[in-house]
């Protein structure tokens, strides 16, 4: 725990000394907000890893190599099919939103502000 506290302060650079931000590389006890943010980031990273690789863990524990290979092959082929189907839609949407952004950027600032306030 001692190492984690110092590593956290070195990376983040915020400490609780004098109630504000001190030098970036000072070693001190981090305040509760920094600890909470670091904890949230770690939890989010672990959840992303588990959710992204969860099917691999389940397949590893429950299936033999042949079943895993068949599942991965079917998954990759279906992913390619979805990419081919939605590729045209993605390109058209990107072009439409790019044109919309160019139109919005060419409008006067006052007009853009009044449109945003209507919604």
Secondary structure, 3 states (H helix, E strand, C coil): CHHHHHHHHHHHCCCCHHHCCCCCCCCCCCCHHHHHHHHHHHHHHHHHHHHHHHHHHHHHHHCCHHHHHHHHHHHHHHHHHHHHHHHHHHHHHHHHHHHHHHHHHHCCHHHHHHHHHHC
